[in-house]
Amino acid sequence: MNFLAVLTFITAALAYGVDPEDNESCTLPAYICKHDFKGWLVCNVDGKFLDGGDCAEGTTCQYINDLPYCV
């Protein structure tokens, strides 16, 4: 199951063309999981990813229909 989460993260990062660790530009609307899957990042109007929030304790960020959700 962890392999699927990692594979999904990599696929989504490639789809957006951005590594959340880099401060590369993004295009609205873009949401991605943080590198540690403990929350998500959101693209702002300046085209940079910002901290969108943290997942509740006991949940992790996972992609559902190409969007990050805490489950």
C-alpha positions in Angstrom: 0.0 0.0 0.0 2.9 2.4 0.8 4.3 1.7 -2.7 1.0 2.8 -4.2 1.1 6.0 -2.3 4.6 6.8 -3.3 3.9 5.9 -6.9 0.8 8.2 -6.9 2.9 11.0 -5.4 5.6 10.7 -8.0 3.0 10.6 -10.8 1.2 13.7 -9.5 4.5 15.6 -9.1 5.5 14.7 -12.7 2.0 15.7 -13.9 2.4 19.1 -12.3 6.0 19.3 -13.3 7.0 20.4 -9.8 8.9 19.0 -6.8 7.4 20.5 -3.7 10.9 20.7 -2.2 12.0 23.0 -5.0 10.5 26.4 -5.1 9.6 26.1 -8.8 6.6 27.8 -10.3 3.2 26.2 -10.4 0.0 27.0 -12.2 -3.4 27.6 -10.6 -5.2 25.6 -9.5 -2.6 23.1 -8.2 -2.6 21.1 -5.0 0.0 18.5 -4.0 0.8 16.4 -1.0 3.8 17.5 1.1 6.9 15.4 0.7 6.3 13.7 4.0 2.5 13.1 3.2 1.5 14.9 6.5 -0.3 17.7 4.7 -0.7 19.5 1.4 0.7 22.4 -0.5 -1.4 24.9 -2.6 -0.3 27.1 -5.5 -0.7 30.8 -4.8 -1.4 33.6 -7.2 2.4 34.3 -7.5 2.8 30.8 -8.8 4.6 29.4 -5.8 3.6 26.5 -3.6 2.6 27.4 0.0 1.7 25.3 3.0 -2.0 24.5 2.7 -2.3 22.7 6.0 -1.6 19.6 7.9 -3.6 16.3 8.0 -5.2 15.4 11.3 -3.4 13.0 13.5 -3.6 9.4 12.3 -4.2 10.4 8.7 -1.9 11.0 5.7 -2.2 12.9 2.4 -3.2 10.7 -0.4 -4.3 11.4 -4.0 -7.9 10.7 -4.9 -8.8 11.6 -8.5 -5.5 13.5 -8.8 -6.2 15.7 -5.8 -4.7 15.5 -2.3 -7.0 14.4 0.6 -6.2 13.5 4.2 -7.4 10.0 4.7 
